[in-house]
Amino acid sequence: IINIIFMKNNHNSYPILYTFRRCPYAIRARMVLAYTGTKVEIREISLRNRPAELYSISPKGTVPVLYFNDETVIDESVDIIIWALSQSDPDSWLSKDRSAQLEIVHENDGDFKYWLDRYKYFDRYPKKSREDYRSKCDELLDKLDIMASNSLYLFRNKISMVDIAIFPFIRQIANVDQTWFEDAHSNLFQWLNRIIESPLFMCVMDKYDEYKVGQEPLITNFIN
């Protein structure tokens, strides 16, 4: 259930979220914001036509960016996640196994993402074969598959922060060759589908028009 409000007044009381629908970093931030029920003003940008105001707020010009009316800026997705969970975490997504969860997120965002990009776009990186790049990705995937064999999610039978934080990247590698992924990592394949089919994921994947300067503010908390 999407709860969208067009507001003419007092919209500055809500943080502004600069986002791009398909960006994995933005997806995980939106999912956590949805879980916590955080209302934000959505500004969907095009990566080929990024607004100048985005660069004025965060010079690197990447998404997601969360901008507050006191001019506080959070421009790293993990920092947005931790901020949101510090405001509300009813199911204890982060209060348990915090260090272990963040360690996996760090591995995902570091070496795994590096090799994932080379596997997805192997023709741009001819030094090694596609299979070589995929084998590097397997170093994390094999570990996650074992974890997913012991419970419905990575750390327990309920979702934790780490599930959401790495999910968009696992989804990307699975989409390259779904037959291989299911055969090689069957437990993780089931884990992935649980999240893909969840209302939490579906509610943050609605399409929004590209943000135009001066448009009517679009306020949402994603899930009612």
MARBA-3410 file (N, C-alpha, C, O; in Angstrom, 1 decimal):
224
0.9,-1.2,0.0,0.0,0.0,0.0,0.9,1.2,0.0,1.7,1.4,0.9 ~ 0.8,2.0,-1.0,1.6,3.2,-1.1,0.9,4.4,-0.6,-0.3,4.6,-0.9 ~ 1.5,5.1,0.3,0.9,6.3,0.9,1.6,7.6,0.4,2.7,7.9,1.0 ~ 1.1,8.2,-0.6,1.7,9.4,-1.2,0.8,10.6,-1.0,-0.4,10.5,-1.2 ~ 1.4,11.7,-0.6,0.7,12.9,-0.3,1.3,14.0,-1.1,2.5,14.3,-0.9
0.5,14.7,-1.8,1.0,15.9,-2.5,0.7,17.1,-1.5,-0.4,17.3,-1.1 ~ 1.8,17.8,-1.1,1.7,18.8,-0.1,2.1,20.1,-0.6,3.1,20.2,-1.3 ~ 1.4,21.2,-0.3,1.8,22.5,-0.6,2.4,23.3,0.5,3.2,24.2,0.3 ~ 2.2,22.8,1.7,2.7,23.5,2.9,3.4,22.6,3.8,3.1,21.4,3.9 ~ 4.4,23.1,4.5,5.2,22.4,5.5,5.9,21.2,5.0,6.3,20.3,5.8
6.1,21.0,3.7,6.8,19.9,3.2,8.3,19.9,3.6,8.9,18.8,3.6 ~ 8.8,21.0,4.0,10.2,21.1,4.4,10.5,20.4,5.7,11.6,20.2,6.1 ~ 9.4,20.0,6.4,9.6,19.2,7.7,10.1,17.8,7.4,10.5,17.1,8.3 ~ 9.9,17.3,6.1,10.3,16.0,5.8,11.7,16.0,5.1,11.9,16.9,4.2 ~ 12.6,15.0,5.3,13.8,15.0,4.6,13.5,14.7,3.1,12.5,14.1,2.7
14.4,15.2,2.3,14.3,15.0,0.8,15.2,13.8,0.4,16.4,13.8,0.8 ~ 14.7,12.8,-0.3,15.4,11.7,-0.7,15.6,11.8,-2.2,14.7,11.7,-3.0 ~ 16.9,12.0,-2.6,17.3,11.9,-4.0,17.5,10.5,-4.3,18.4,9.8,-3.7 ~ 16.9,9.9,-5.4,17.0,8.5,-5.6,16.9,8.2,-7.1,16.5,9.0,-7.9 ~ 17.2,7.0,-7.4,17.1,6.5,-8.8,16.5,5.0,-8.6,17.1,4.2,-7.9
15.5,4.7,-9.3,14.7,3.5,-9.1,15.5,2.3,-9.1,15.4,1.4,-8.2 ~ 16.4,2.1,-10.1,17.1,0.8,-10.3,18.5,0.8,-9.5,19.1,-0.3,-9.5 ~ 18.9,1.9,-8.9,20.2,1.9,-8.3,20.1,1.0,-7.0,19.3,1.1,-6.2 ~ 21.0,0.0,-6.9,21.0,-0.9,-5.8,21.2,-0.2,-4.4,20.6,-0.6,-3.4 ~ 22.0,0.8,-4.4,22.2,1.5,-3.2,21.0,2.3,-2.8,20.6,2.3,-1.6
20.3,2.8,-3.7,19.0,3.5,-3.5,17.9,2.6,-3.1,17.1,2.9,-2.2 ~ 17.9,1.4,-3.7,16.9,0.4,-3.4,17.0,0.0,-1.9,16.0,0.0,-1.2 ~ 18.2,-0.3,-1.4,18.3,-0.7,0.0,18.0,0.4,0.9,17.4,0.2,2.0 ~ 18.3,1.6,0.6,17.9,2.8,1.5,16.4,2.9,1.5,15.8,3.2,2.6 ~ 15.8,2.9,0.3,14.3,3.0,0.3,13.6,1.9,1.1,12.6,2.1,1.8
14.1,0.7,1.0,13.5,-0.4,1.8,13.6,-0.2,3.3,12.6,-0.5,4.0 ~ 14.7,0.3,3.7,14.8,0.5,5.2,14.0,1.7,5.6,13.3,1.7,6.6 ~ 13.9,2.8,4.8,13.0,3.9,5.1,11.6,3.4,5.1,10.8,3.9,5.9 ~ 11.2,2.5,4.2,9.9,2.0,4.2,9.6,1.2,5.5,8.5,1.4,6.1 ~ 10.5,0.3,5.8,10.4,-0.5,7.1,10.2,0.4,8.3,9.4,0.1,9.2
10.9,1.5,8.4,10.9,2.4,9.5,9.7,3.4,9.5,9.4,4.1,10.4 ~ 9.0,3.4,8.3,7.9,4.3,8.2,8.3,5.8,8.1,7.5,6.7,8.4 ~ 9.5,6.0,7.6,10.0,7.4,7.5,9.4,8.1,6.3,9.5,7.6,5.2 ~ 8.8,9.2,6.6,8.2,10.0,5.5,9.3,10.9,4.8,10.1,11.5,5.5 ~ 9.4,10.8,3.5,10.4,11.6,2.8,9.7,12.3,1.6,8.7,11.8,1.1
10.4,13.3,1.1,10.0,13.9,-0.2,10.9,13.2,-1.2,12.1,13.3,-1.2 ~ 10.2,12.5,-2.1,10.9,11.7,-3.2,11.3,12.6,-4.3,10.5,13.4,-4.9 ~ 12.6,12.6,-4.7,13.0,13.2,-5.9,13.7,12.2,-6.8,14.9,11.9,-6.6 ~ 13.0,11.7,-7.8,13.6,10.7,-8.7,14.4,11.4,-9.7,13.9,12.2,-10.5 ~ 15.7,11.0,-9.8,16.5,11.7,-10.8,16.9,10.7,-11.9,16.8,9.5,-11.8
17.4,11.3,-13.0,18.0,10.6,-14.1,19.5,10.6,-13.9,20.0,11.7,-13.8 ~ 20.2,9.5,-14.0,21.6,9.5,-13.9,22.3,10.2,-15.1,23.4,10.6,-15.0 ~ 21.5,10.4,-16.2,22.1,11.1,-17.3,21.8,12.6,-17.3,22.3,13.3,-18.2 ~ 20.9,12.9,-16.4,20.5,14.3,-16.3,20.4,14.8,-14.9,19.3,15.1,-14.4 ~ 21.4,14.7,-14.1,21.4,14.9,-12.7,21.2,16.4,-12.4,21.9,17.2,-13.0
20.3,16.8,-11.5,20.0,18.2,-11.3,21.2,18.9,-10.6,21.9,18.2,-9.8 ~ 21.5,20.1,-10.9,22.6,20.9,-10.3,22.5,20.9,-8.8,23.5,20.9,-8.1 ~ 21.3,21.0,-8.3,21.1,21.0,-6.9,21.6,19.8,-6.1,22.0,19.9,-5.0 ~ 21.6,18.7,-6.8,22.1,17.4,-6.2,23.6,17.6,-6.0,24.1,17.2,-4.9 ~ 24.3,18.2,-7.0,25.8,18.4,-6.8,26.1,19.5,-5.7,27.1,19.4,-5.1
25.2,20.4,-5.6,25.4,21.5,-4.6,25.2,20.9,-3.2,25.9,21.4,-2.2 ~ 24.4,19.8,-3.0,24.2,19.2,-1.7,25.3,18.2,-1.5,25.8,18.1,-0.4 ~ 25.6,17.4,-2.5,26.6,16.3,-2.4,27.4,16.3,-3.7,27.0,15.8,-4.7 ~ 28.6,16.9,-3.6,29.4,17.1,-4.8,29.7,15.8,-5.7,29.9,15.9,-6.9 ~ 29.7,14.6,-5.0,29.9,13.4,-5.8,28.7,13.1,-6.7,28.9,12.3,-7.7
27.6,13.6,-6.5,26.4,13.5,-7.4,25.8,12.1,-7.5,25.1,11.8,-8.5 ~ 26.1,11.3,-6.5,25.5,9.9,-6.5,24.2,9.8,-5.7,24.0,10.7,-4.9 ~ 23.5,8.8,-5.8,22.3,8.5,-5.0,22.5,7.2,-4.3,23.3,6.4,-4.7 ~ 21.8,7.1,-3.1,20.8,8.0,-2.6,21.5,9.1,-1.7,22.6,9.0,-1.2 ~ 20.7,10.2,-1.6,21.1,11.3,-0.8,19.9,11.7,0.0,18.8,11.9,-0.5
20.1,11.8,1.4,19.0,12.3,2.2,19.4,13.7,2.8,20.4,13.8,3.4 ~ 18.5,14.6,2.5,18.8,16.0,2.8,17.7,16.6,3.7,16.5,16.5,3.5 ~ 18.2,17.1,4.9,17.3,17.6,5.9,17.2,19.1,5.8,18.0,19.8,5.3 ~ 16.1,19.7,6.3,15.9,21.1,6.2,16.8,21.9,7.1,16.9,23.2,6.9 ~ 17.5,21.3,8.0,18.6,22.0,8.7,19.9,21.9,8.0,21.0,22.3,8.5
19.9,21.4,6.7,21.0,21.3,5.8,21.9,20.1,6.1,23.0,20.0,5.6 ~ 21.5,19.2,7.0,22.2,18.0,7.2,22.1,17.1,6.0,21.1,17.1,5.4 ~ 23.2,16.5,5.6,23.2,15.7,4.4,23.8,14.3,4.8,24.8,14.2,5.4 ~ 23.1,13.3,4.4,23.5,11.9,4.5,23.6,11.3,3.1,22.6,11.1,2.4 ~ 24.8,11.1,2.6,25.0,10.8,1.2,25.6,9.4,0.9,26.2,9.2,-0.1
25.6,8.5,2.0,26.0,7.2,1.8,24.8,6.3,2.2,24.2,6.5,3.3 ~ 24.5,5.3,1.4,23.3,4.5,1.7,23.4,3.7,3.0,22.4,3.6,3.7 ~ 24.6,3.2,3.4,24.7,2.6,4.7,24.4,3.5,5.8,23.8,3.2,6.8 ~ 24.9,4.8,5.7,24.6,5.8,6.7,23.1,6.1,6.8,22.6,6.4,7.9 ~ 22.5,6.2,5.7,21.0,6.4,5.7,20.3,5.2,6.4,19.4,5.5,7.2
20.7,4.0,6.1,20.2,2.8,6.8,20.3,2.9,8.3,19.4,2.7,9.0 ~ 21.5,3.2,8.7,21.8,3.2,10.2,21.1,4.4,10.8,20.5,4.2,11.9 ~ 21.0,5.5,10.1,20.2,6.7,10.7,18.7,6.3,10.8,18.1,6.5,11.9 ~ 18.2,5.7,9.8,16.7,5.3,9.8,16.5,4.3,11.0,15.5,4.4,11.7 ~ 17.3,3.3,11.1,17.1,2.3,12.1,17.4,2.9,13.5,16.9,2.3,14.5
18.1,3.9,13.6,18.3,4.6,14.9,17.0,5.3,15.3,16.8,5.6,16.5 ~ 16.2,5.7,14.4,14.9,6.3,14.6,13.8,5.3,15.0,13.0,5.6,15.9 ~ 13.9,4.2,14.3,12.8,3.2,14.6,13.3,1.8,14.1,13.8,1.7,13.0 ~ 13.3,0.8,14.9,13.7,-0.5,14.6,12.8,-1.5,15.3,13.3,-2.3,16.2 ~ 11.5,-1.6,15.0,10.6,-2.4,15.8,10.9,-3.9,15.8,10.6,-4.6,16.8
11.5,-4.4,14.8,11.8,-5.9,14.7,13.3,-6.2,15.0,13.8,-7.3,14.7 ~ 14.0,-5.2,15.5,15.4,-5.4,15.9,16.3,-5.9,14.7,17.0,-6.8,14.9 ~ 16.2,-5.2,13.6,17.0,-5.5,12.5,18.5,-5.4,12.7,19.3,-6.1,12.2 ~ 18.9,-4.4,13.5,20.3,-4.1,13.7,20.8,-4.3,15.1,22.0,-4.3,15.3 ~ 19.9,-4.4,16.1,20.3,-4.4,17.5,21.0,-5.7,17.8,21.8,-5.8,18.8
20.7,-6.8,17.0,21.4,-8.1,17.2,22.4,-8.3,16.1,22.2,-8.0,15.0 ~ 23.6,-8.9,16.5,24.6,-9.2,15.5,25.1,-8.0,14.7,25.4,-8.2,13.5 ~ 25.1,-6.9,15.3,25.4,-5.6,14.5,26.8,-5.7,13.9,26.9,-5.4,12.7 ~ 27.8,-6.1,14.6,29.1,-6.1,14.0,29.2,-7.1,12.9,29.9,-6.9,11.9 ~ 28.6,-8.3,13.1,28.7,-9.4,12.1,27.9,-9.0,10.8,28.4,-9.3,9.7
26.8,-8.3,11.0,26.1,-7.8,9.9,26.8,-6.8,9.1,26.9,-6.9,7.8 ~ 27.4,-5.8,9.8,28.1,-4.8,9.1,29.4,-5.3,8.4,29.8,-4.8,7.4 ~ 30.0,-6.4,8.9,31.1,-7.0,8.3,30.8,-7.6,6.9,31.5,-7.4,6.0 ~ 29.6,-8.2,6.8,29.2,-8.8,5.6,28.8,-7.6,4.6,29.1,-7.7,3.4 ~ 28.2,-6.6,5.1,27.9,-5.4,4.2,29.1,-4.8,3.7,29.2,-4.5,2.5
30.2,-4.7,4.5,31.4,-4.2,4.0,32.1,-5.1,3.0,32.6,-4.6,2.0 ~ 32.0,-6.4,3.1,32.5,-7.3,2.1,31.7,-7.2,0.8,32.3,-7.2,-0.3 ~ 30.4,-7.1,0.9,29.5,-6.9,-0.2,29.9,-5.6,-1.0,30.0,-5.6,-2.2 ~ 30.0,-4.5,-0.3,30.2,-3.2,-0.9,31.6,-3.1,-1.4,31.9,-2.2,-2.2 ~ 32.6,-3.9,-0.9,34.0,-3.8,-1.3,34.3,-4.8,-2.5,34.0,-4.5,-3.6
34.9,-5.9,-2.1,35.4,-6.9,-3.1,34.3,-7.4,-3.9,34.4,-7.5,-5.2 ~ 33.1,-7.8,-3.3,32.1,-8.4,-4.1,31.5,-7.4,-5.2,31.4,-7.8,-6.4 ~ 31.3,-6.2,-4.8,30.8,-5.2,-5.8,31.8,-5.0,-6.9,31.5,-4.8,-8.1 ~ 33.1,-5.0,-6.6,34.2,-4.8,-7.5,34.1,-5.9,-8.6,34.1,-5.7,-9.8 ~ 34.0,-7.2,-8.1,34.0,-8.3,-9.1,32.6,-8.4,-9.8,32.6,-8.9,-10.9
31.6,-8.1,-9.1,30.2,-8.1,-9.7,30.2,-7.2,-10.9,29.7,-7.6,-12.0 ~ 30.7,-6.0,-10.8,30.7,-5.1,-12.0,31.5,-5.7,-13.2,31.1,-5.5,-14.3 ~ 32.6,-6.4,-12.9,33.4,-7.0,-13.9,32.7,-8.2,-14.5,32.9,-8.5,-15.7 ~ 32.0,-8.9,-13.7,31.2,-10.1,-14.2,30.1,-9.6,-15.1,29.9,-10.1,-16.2 ~ 29.4,-8.6,-14.7,28.2,-8.0,-15.4,28.7,-7.5,-16.8,28.0,-7.6,-17.8
29.8,-6.8,-16.7,30.3,-6.0,-17.9,31.7,-6.6,-18.3,32.6,-5.8,-18.6 ~ 31.7,-7.9,-18.4,33.0,-8.6,-18.6,33.7,-8.1,-20.0,34.9,-8.2,-20.1 ~ 32.9,-7.7,-20.9,33.5,-7.3,-22.2,34.3,-6.0,-22.1,35.1,-5.7,-22.9 ~ 34.0,-5.2,-21.0,34.8,-4.0,-20.8,36.1,-4.3,-20.0,37.0,-3.4,-20.0 ~ 36.2,-5.5,-19.5,37.4,-5.9,-18.7,38.0,-7.1,-19.3,37.9,-8.2,-18.7
38.7,-7.0,-20.4,39.2,-8.2,-21.1,40.4,-8.9,-20.5,40.8,-10.0,-21.0 ~ 40.9,-8.4,-19.4,42.1,-9.1,-18.8,41.8,-10.5,-18.3,42.6,-11.3,-18.3 ~ 40.5,-10.7,-17.9,40.1,-12.0,-17.4,38.8,-12.4,-18.1,38.1,-11.6,-18.7 ~ 38.4,-13.7,-18.0,37.2,-14.2,-18.6,36.0,-13.9,-17.7,36.2,-13.6,-16.5 ~ 34.8,-14.0,-18.2,33.6,-13.9,-17.4,33.6,-14.9,-16.3,33.2,-14.5,-15.2
34.0,-16.1,-16.6,34.0,-17.1,-15.5,35.0,-16.8,-14.4,34.7,-17.1,-13.2 ~ 36.1,-16.2,-14.8,37.1,-15.8,-13.7,36.5,-14.8,-12.8,36.6,-14.9,-11.6 ~ 35.8,-13.8,-13.4,35.2,-12.8,-12.5,34.1,-13.4,-11.7,33.9,-13.0,-10.5 ~ 33.3,-14.3,-12.2,32.2,-14.9,-11.5,32.8,-15.8,-10.3,32.2,-15.8,-9.2 ~ 33.9,-16.4,-10.5,34.5,-17.2,-9.5,34.9,-16.3,-8.3,34.8,-16.8,-7.1
35.3,-15.1,-8.5,35.6,-14.2,-7.5,34.4,-13.8,-6.7,34.4,-13.7,-5.4 ~ 33.2,-13.7,-7.4,32.0,-13.4,-6.7,31.5,-14.5,-5.8,30.9,-14.3,-4.8 ~ 31.9,-15.7,-6.2,31.5,-16.9,-5.5,32.1,-17.0,-4.1,31.6,-17.7,-3.2 ~ 33.2,-16.3,-3.9,33.8,-16.3,-2.5,32.8,-15.8,-1.5,32.7,-16.4,-0.4 ~ 32.0,-14.8,-1.8,31.0,-14.3,-0.9,29.7,-15.2,-1.0,29.1,-15.5,0.0
29.3,-15.5,-2.3,28.1,-16.2,-2.5,28.1,-17.5,-1.8,27.0,-18.0,-1.3 ~ 29.2,-18.2,-1.8,29.3,-19.6,-1.2,29.0,-19.4,0.3,28.3,-20.2,0.9 ~ 29.6,-18.4,0.9,29.4,-18.2,2.4,27.9,-17.9,2.7,27.4,-18.3,3.6 ~ 27.4,-17.0,1.8,26.0,-16.6,2.1,25.0,-17.8,1.9,24.0,-17.9,2.6 ~ 25.4,-18.7,0.9,24.5,-19.8,0.6,24.5,-20.8,1.8,23.4,-21.3,2.2
25.6,-20.9,2.5,25.6,-21.7,3.7,24.8,-21.1,4.8,24.1,-21.8,5.5 ~ 24.9,-19.8,5.0,24.1,-19.1,6.0,22.6,-19.3,5.7,21.8,-19.5,6.6 ~ 22.3,-19.2,4.4,20.8,-19.3,4.0,20.3,-20.7,4.1,19.1,-20.9,4.1 ~ 21.2,-21.7,4.3,20.8,-23.1,4.5,20.3,-23.3,5.9,19.7,-24.3,6.2 ~ 20.7,-22.4,6.8,20.4,-22.6,8.3,19.2,-21.9,8.8,18.7,-22.2,9.9
18.7,-21.0,8.0,17.5,-20.2,8.4,16.9,-19.6,7.2,17.5,-19.6,6.1 ~ 15.7,-19.0,7.3,15.0,-18.4,6.2,15.8,-17.2,5.7,15.8,-16.9,4.5 ~ 16.5,-16.5,6.6,17.3,-15.3,6.2,18.7,-15.5,6.7,19.0,-16.6,7.3 ~ 19.6,-14.6,6.5,21.0,-14.9,6.7,21.3,-15.1,8.2,22.2,-16.0,8.5 ~ 20.7,-14.4,9.1,21.1,-14.5,10.5,20.0,-15.2,11.3,20.3,-15.7,12.4
18.8,-15.2,10.8,17.7,-15.8,11.6,16.5,-16.1,10.7,16.7,-15.9,9.5 ~ 15.4,-16.4,11.2,14.2,-16.7,10.4,13.4,-15.4,10.1,12.4,-15.5,9.5 ~ 13.9,-14.3,10.6,13.3,-13.0,10.2,14.4,-12.2,9.6,15.6,-12.3,9.8 ~ 13.9,-11.2,8.8,14.8,-10.3,8.1,15.7,-9.5,9.1,15.2,-9.1,10.1 ~ 16.9,-9.3,8.7,17.8,-8.4,9.5,18.2,-7.3,8.5,17.9,-7.3,7.3
19.0,-6.3,9.0,19.5,-5.3,8.2,20.3,-5.8,7.0,20.2,-5.3,5.9 ~ 21.2,-6.8,7.3,22.1,-7.3,6.3,21.4,-7.9,5.1,21.8,-7.7,4.0 ~ 20.2,-8.5,5.3,19.5,-9.1,4.2,19.1,-8.0,3.2,19.2,-8.2,2.0 ~ 18.6,-6.9,3.7,18.2,-5.8,2.9,19.4,-5.1,2.3,19.3,-4.6,1.1 ~ 20.5,-4.9,3.0,21.6,-4.2,2.5,22.3,-4.8,1.4,22.8,-4.1,0.5
22.4,-6.2,1.3,23.1,-6.8,0.2,22.1,-7.4,-0.8,22.6,-7.7,-1.9 ~ 20.8,-7.5,-0.5,19.9,-8.0,-1.4,19.9,-7.5,-2.9,19.9,-8.2,-3.8 ~ 19.9,-6.1,-3.1,19.9,-5.6,-4.4,21.1,-6.0,-5.3,21.0,-6.1,-6.5 ~ 22.2,-6.3,-4.6,23.4,-6.7,-5.4,23.4,-8.2,-5.7,23.8,-8.6,-6.8 ~ 22.8,-9.0,-4.8,22.6,-10.4,-5.1,21.6,-10.5,-6.2,21.7,-11.4,-7.1
20.6,-9.7,-6.2,19.6,-9.7,-7.3,20.3,-9.4,-8.6,19.9,-10.0,-9.6 ~ 21.2,-8.5,-8.6,21.9,-8.1,-9.9,22.7,-9.3,-10.4,22.6,-9.6,-11.6 ~ 23.4,-10.0,-9.6,24.2,-11.1,-10.1,23.3,-12.3,-10.5,23.6,-13.0,-11.5 ~ 22.3,-12.5,-9.8,21.3,-13.6,-10.2,20.7,-13.3,-11.6,20.4,-14.2,-12.3 ~ 20.4,-12.0,-11.9,19.8,-11.6,-13.1,20.7,-11.8,-14.3,20.2,-11.9,-15.5
22.0,-11.9,-14.1,22.9,-12.1,-15.3,22.7,-13.5,-15.8,22.6,-13.7,-17.1 ~ 22.6,-14.5,-15.0,22.4,-15.9,-15.4,21.6,-16.7,-14.3,22.2,-17.2,-13.4 ~ 20.3,-16.6,-14.4,19.5,-17.2,-13.3,19.6,-18.7,-13.2,19.6,-19.2,-12.1 ~ 19.8,-19.4,-14.3,20.0,-20.8,-14.3,21.2,-21.2,-13.5,21.2,-22.1,-12.6 ~ 22.3,-20.6,-13.8,23.6,-20.8,-13.1,23.4,-20.5,-11.6,23.8,-21.3,-10.7
22.8,-19.3,-11.3,22.7,-18.9,-9.9,21.8,-19.9,-9.1,22.2,-20.3,-8.0 ~ 20.7,-20.3,-9.6,19.9,-21.3,-8.9,20.6,-22.6,-8.7,20.5,-23.2,-7.6 ~ 21.3,-23.1,-9.7,22.0,-24.3,-9.6,23.2,-24.2,-8.6,23.4,-25.2,-7.8 ~ 23.9,-23.1,-8.6,25.1,-23.0,-7.8,24.8,-22.6,-6.4,25.6,-22.9,-5.5 ~ 23.7,-21.9,-6.2,23.5,-21.3,-4.9,22.0,-21.4,-4.6,21.2,-20.4,-4.5
21.5,-22.7,-4.4,20.1,-22.9,-4.3,19.4,-22.3,-3.1,18.3,-21.8,-3.1 ~ 20.2,-22.3,-2.0,19.6,-21.7,-0.7,19.5,-20.2,-0.8,18.5,-19.6,-0.4 ~ 20.5,-19.6,-1.4,20.5,-18.2,-1.6,19.5,-17.8,-2.6,18.9,-16.7,-2.5 ~ 19.2,-18.7,-3.6,18.2,-18.4,-4.6,16.8,-18.3,-3.9,16.0,-17.4,-4.3 ~ 16.5,-19.2,-3.0,15.3,-19.2,-2.3,15.2,-17.9,-1.4,14.1,-17.3,-1.3
16.3,-17.6,-0.7,16.4,-16.4,0.1,16.1,-15.2,-0.8,15.3,-14.3,-0.4 ~ 16.7,-15.1,-2.0,16.5,-14.0,-2.9,15.0,-13.8,-3.3,14.5,-12.7,-3.2 ~ 14.4,-14.9,-3.6,13.0,-14.9,-4.0,12.0,-14.5,-2.9,11.0,-13.8,-3.2 ~ 12.4,-14.8,-1.7,11.5,-14.4,-0.6,11.5,-12.9,-0.5,10.4,-12.3,-0.3 ~ 12.6,-12.3,-0.7,12.7,-10.8,-0.6,12.1,-10.2,-1.8,11.4,-9.2,-1.7
12.3,-10.7,-3.0,11.8,-10.2,-4.3,10.2,-10.2,-4.2,9.6,-9.2,-4.7 ~ 9.7,-11.2,-3.6,8.2,-11.3,-3.5,7.6,-10.6,-2.3,6.4,-10.6,-2.2 ~ 8.4,-10.0,-1.5,7.9,-9.4,-0.3,7.3,-8.0,-0.6,7.7,-7.3,-1.5 ~ 6.2,-7.6,0.1,5.6,-6.3,0.0,6.6,-5.2,0.2,6.5,-4.1,-0.4 ~ 7.6,-5.4,1.0,8.6,-4.4,1.3,9.4,-4.0,0.1,9.6,-2.8,-0.2
9.8,-5.0,-0.7,10.5,-4.7,-2.0,9.6,-4.1,-3.0,9.9,-3.1,-3.6 ~ 8.4,-4.7,-3.2,7.5,-4.2,-4.2,7.1,-2.8,-4.0,6.9,-2.0,-5.0 ~ 6.9,-2.4,-2.7,6.4,-1.1,-2.5,7.4,0.0,-2.8,7.0,1.2,-2.9 ~ 8.7,-0.3,-2.8,9.7,0.8,-3.1,10.1,0.8,-4.6,11.0,1.6,-5.0 ~ 9.5,0.0,-5.4,9.8,-0.1,-6.8,8.8,0.6,-7.7,8.9,0.4,-9.0
7.9,1.3,-7.2,7.0,2.1,-8.0,7.8,3.1,-8.9,8.8,3.5,-8.5 ~ 7.2,3.4,-10.0,7.9,4.3,-10.9,7.4,5.8,-10.7,6.2,6.0,-10.5 ~ 8.4,6.7,-10.6,8.0,8.1,-10.4,8.6,8.9,-11.6,9.6,8.5,-12.2 ~ 7.9,10.0,-11.9,8.4,10.8,-13.0,9.7,11.5,-12.5,9.9,11.7,-11.3 ~ 10.5,11.8,-13.5,11.8,12.4,-13.2,11.6,13.8,-12.5,10.7,14.5,-12.9
12.3,14.0,-11.5,12.2,15.3,-10.7,12.5,16.5,-11.6,13.5,16.5,-12.3 ~ 11.6,17.5,-11.5,11.8,18.8,-12.2,11.8,19.9,-11.1,11.0,19.9,-10.2 ~ 12.7,20.8,-11.2,12.8,21.9,-10.3,11.5,22.6,-10.2,11.0,23.0,-11.3 ~ 11.0,22.9,-9.0,9.8,23.6,-8.8,8.5,22.7,-8.9,7.4,23.3,-8.7 ~ 8.7,21.4,-9.0,7.5,20.6,-9.0,6.8,20.5,-7.7,7.4,20.8,-6.6
5.6,20.1,-7.7,4.8,19.9,-6.4,5.5,18.8,-5.6,5.8,17.7,-6.2 ~ 5.8,19.0,-4.3,6.5,18.0,-3.5,5.7,16.7,-3.5,4.5,16.7,-3.3 ~ 6.4,15.6,-3.6,5.8,14.2,-3.5,6.3,13.6,-2.2,7.5,13.2,-2.1 ~ 5.4,13.5,-1.2,5.7,12.9,0.1,5.2,11.5,0.2,4.1,11.2,-0.1 ~ 6.1,10.6,0.7,5.7,9.2,0.8,6.4,8.6,2.0,7.5,9.0,2.4
5.7,7.6,2.6,6.4,6.7,3.6,6.4,5.3,3.0,6.6,4.3,3.8 ~ 6.1,5.2,1.7,6.1,3.9,1.0,5.0,2.9,1.4,4.2,2.5,0.6 ~ 5.1,2.6,2.7,4.1,1.6,3.3,3.2,2.3,4.3,3.7,3.1,5.1 ~ 1.9,2.1,4.1,1.0,2.8,5.1,0.9,2.0,6.4,0.2,2.4,7.3
END
